[in-house]
Amino acid sequence: MAAYYAQPAAANYHCPPMTMQKQRGYRICDQCGAAETPSAKFRLCGGCMTTQYCSQECQKIHWPSHKPICQHTASQISSVKQSVGAAYGDGDLAKCLRKFTSAHTDLLGWAGFQALQLKRVPANVRQNALLIELTYHGRHSDSYRRFSVSSTHIVPRNYIRDPLVLADIQRREERCRHNGGIGTLVVIIQCNGISQVMPVEVDPPSKISWDTRDDWPQVLHHFVEQGRTDFKPISTTSRGVYYG
């Protein structure tokens, strides 16, 4: 098993109903649950730089509950800049990792869904997580293209030991189940001793038309190596096969 690393706070990613194609992979407001749309871009928390809000009002309302993990994340990011970032010639490696996660949201969520075989065994969402280890190159002008996939692993959920991150994931999981989902898929993106945790709230498999694919590692490598951010899952429906 890969070595354990301290985990920064979870990014705010959500998997909305799969029948609503235009919203797949969009962020949601961490206070009211509204989905981001192209015409309504969300605010980014200035402290942790991960949590999203649809308005300043929602950000103010959520602050008392968000404050502990926000300050924790800001502290983690600061220590990463000092101990890791400079060693690799990039003062903000953590920021690059977040941009990588954001650019490949659909791909990473799909890979986690396939790796944990959630279509066949939905209960795996509560037991395991997908760990994706990256190699940092730092040459490309686009920060999200400075990485390549070095390896992938299925790890138990207890691989994440940070109590604040675990509490944040649990909160999202409870929200997902309250809304009829099966739970929160956890994808851990890791590079040079730092990690980004990406929780994706998953609908029941009966509502997800994605095909089960065993070639997900090859697909993941291909899209990351090519710098492509246009990934769409393959789905088979009564009307035929479509992408997205």
C-alpha positions in Angstrom: 0.0 0.0 0.0 1.2 3.5 -0.7 2.5 5.5 2.2 0.2 7.7 4.3 0.2 11.5 3.8 -1.6 14.2 5.7 -4.7 15.2 3.8 -5.8 18.8 3.2 -9.5 19.5 3.4 -11.9 18.0 0.8 -12.7 19.9 -2.4 -16.3 20.7 -2.9 -17.4 18.5 -5.7 -20.8 17.0 -6.2 -22.3 14.5 -8.6 -25.9 15.7 -9.3 -28.7 13.5 -10.7 -27.3 11.7 -13.7 -30.5 12.4 -15.7 -29.5 16.1 -15.7 -26.6 15.9 -18.1 -25.9 19.6 -18.2 -25.2 19.6 -14.5 -23.0 16.6 -14.2 -19.8 17.3 -12.3 -20.8 20.9 -11.4 -20.0 22.3 -8.0 -22.8 22.9 -5.5 -23.1 25.6 -2.9 -22.0 24.2 0.5 -24.7 26.1 2.3 -27.9 25.9 0.3 -27.1 23.1 -2.2 -27.8 25.1 -5.3 -25.9 23.8 -8.4 -23.5 26.0 -10.3 -24.4 27.0 -13.8 -22.5 28.7 -16.6 -24.4 31.9 -15.9 -24.0 31.8 -12.1 -20.4 31.2 -11.2 -19.7 30.5 -7.5 -17.6 32.3 -5.0 -14.4 30.6 -3.7 -13.6 30.6 0.0 -10.5 32.8 0.3 -9.1 30.8 3.2 -9.2 27.2 2.0 -9.6 28.0 -1.7 -11.8 24.9 -2.1 -15.3 25.4 -0.7 -17.7 27.1 -3.1 -20.8 29.3 -2.4 -23.5 30.7 -4.6 -23.6 34.0 -2.8 -21.9 36.1 -0.1 -25.0 35.6 2.1 -24.5 31.8 2.0 -20.8 32.1 2.7 -21.6 34.2 5.8 -24.3 31.8 7.0 -22.0 28.8 6.6 -18.9 30.3 8.2 -19.5 29.1 11.8 -19.5 25.5 10.7 -16.9 25.9 8.0 -14.4 27.8 10.1 -12.5 24.8 11.7 -11.8 23.0 8.4 -11.1 26.2 6.6 -8.4 27.2 9.0 -7.1 23.7 9.1 -6.8 23.7 5.2 -5.2 27.1 5.1 -2.6 25.9 7.6 -1.9 22.7 5.6 -1.5 24.7 2.3 0.9 27.1 4.0 3.1 24.3 5.3 3.1 22.7 1.9 4.3 25.8 0.3 7.2 26.0 2.7 8.3 22.4 2.9 7.4 21.0 -0.5 6.7 23.6 -3.1 10.1 25.3 -3.1 11.8 22.0 -3.4 10.2 21.5 -6.8 10.7 24.9 -8.2 7.1 25.9 -7.8 5.9 28.0 -4.9 2.3 26.8 -5.1 2.3 23.1 -5.8 -0.9 22.7 -3.8 -2.7 25.2 -6.0 -1.6 23.4 -9.1 -3.0 20.2 -7.6 -6.3 21.8 -7.0 -6.4 23.1 -10.6 -5.7 19.6 -11.8 -8.5 18.2 -9.8 -10.9 20.9 -11.0 -9.9 20.5 -14.7 -10.5 16.7 -14.5 -13.6 16.5 -12.3 -15.6 14.4 -14.6 -12.7 12.0 -15.4 -11.7 11.5 -11.8 -15.2 10.9 -10.6 -15.9 8.4 -13.4 -12.6 6.6 -12.7 -13.5 6.3 -9.0 -16.9 5.0 -9.9 -15.4 2.4 -12.1 -12.5 1.5 -9.9 -14.8 0.8 -6.9 -17.3 -1.1 -9.2 -20.2 0.9 -7.7 -22.5 -0.3 -10.5 -22.1 -3.9 -9.3 -21.4 -3.3 -5.6 -22.8 0.0 -4.3 -21.7 -0.8 -0.8 -18.0 -0.3 -1.8 -18.6 3.5 -1.6 -18.6 3.2 2.2 -15.5 1.0 2.5 -12.9 2.0 -0.1 -11.5 5.0 -2.0 -9.5 5.5 -5.1 -5.9 6.8 -4.7 -4.3 8.4 -7.7 -0.6 9.1 -7.4 0.8 11.8 -9.7 4.3 12.7 -10.9 4.9 16.5 -11.0 6.8 17.9 -14.0 6.4 21.6 -13.6 7.2 22.5 -17.2 3.9 23.3 -18.9 2.4 26.8 -18.8 -1.0 25.3 -17.9 -0.6 24.3 -14.2 -3.1 21.4 -14.5 -0.9 19.9 -17.3 2.1 19.6 -15.1 1.2 16.2 -13.9 1.1 12.6 -15.1 -0.4 9.5 -13.5 2.2 7.3 -12.0 0.0 4.7 -10.3 -3.5 4.0 -8.9 -4.6 2.0 -5.9 -7.8 0.9 -4.2 -7.3 1.8 -0.5 -9.6 1.5 2.5 -11.5 4.6 3.7 -9.4 4.7 6.8 -6.4 5.6 4.7 -7.6 9.2 5.4 -6.9 9.8 9.1 -7.4 13.5 9.4 -10.4 13.9 11.7 -11.6 17.2 10.2 -11.5 15.9 6.7 -13.3 12.7 7.8 -16.0 14.8 9.4 -16.4 16.9 6.2 -16.8 13.8 4.1 -19.3 12.3 6.6 -21.3 15.5 6.4 -21.5 15.3 2.7 -22.4 11.6 2.9 -25.3 12.3 5.2 -26.5 15.0 2.9 -26.2 12.6 -0.1 -28.2 9.8 1.5 -30.8 12.3 2.8 -31.3 13.2 -0.9 -31.6 9.6 -2.0 -28.0 8.9 -3.0 -25.9 5.9 -2.0 -23.1 7.9 -0.3 -19.9 9.8 -1.1 -17.3 8.4 -3.4 -13.8 9.5 -2.3 -11.0 10.0 -4.7 -7.6 11.0 -3.3 -5.2 12.8 -5.7 -1.7 12.6 -4.3 1.7 14.1 -5.4 5.0 14.7 -3.7 3.7 14.3 -0.2 0.5 16.4 -0.5 -3.0 15.3 -1.3 -6.3 16.6 -2.5 -9.4 14.8 -1.4 -12.3 14.9 -3.8 -15.7 13.6 -2.5 -18.4 13.0 -5.1 -21.9 12.4 -4.0 -23.3 9.5 -5.9 -26.9 8.7 -7.0 -28.3 5.2 -6.9 -26.7 3.0 -9.7 -30.2 2.6 -11.2 -30.1 6.3 -12.1 -26.6 6.1 -13.6 -26.4 5.0 -17.2 -22.6 4.8 -17.3 -21.2 1.5 -18.8 -19.1 -0.6 -16.5 -15.5 -0.4 -17.9 -12.4 -2.3 -16.8 -10.1 -0.1 -18.9 -10.6 2.9 -16.7 -6.8 3.1 -15.8 -5.9 3.4 -19.5 -8.6 6.0 -20.1 -7.4 8.0 -17.1 -3.8 7.9 -18.3 -4.7 8.9 -21.8 -6.8 12.0 -20.9 -4.2 13.2 -18.3 -1.2 12.7 -20.6 -2.9 14.4 -23.5 -4.1 17.3 -21.3 -7.7 16.7 -22.5 -10.5 18.0 -20.3 -13.4 17.0 -22.5 -13.9 13.6 -21.1 -17.5 12.2 -21.2 -18.5 8.8 -19.7 -19.8 6.2 -22.1 -23.5 5.4 -21.5 -25.8 2.8 -23.0 -29.5 3.6 -23.0 -32.7 2.4 -24.7 -32.0 5.0 -27.3 -28.4 3.8 -28.0 -24.9 4.6 -26.9 -23.9 8.2 -26.1 -21.0 10.1 -24.5 -21.8 12.3 -21.6 
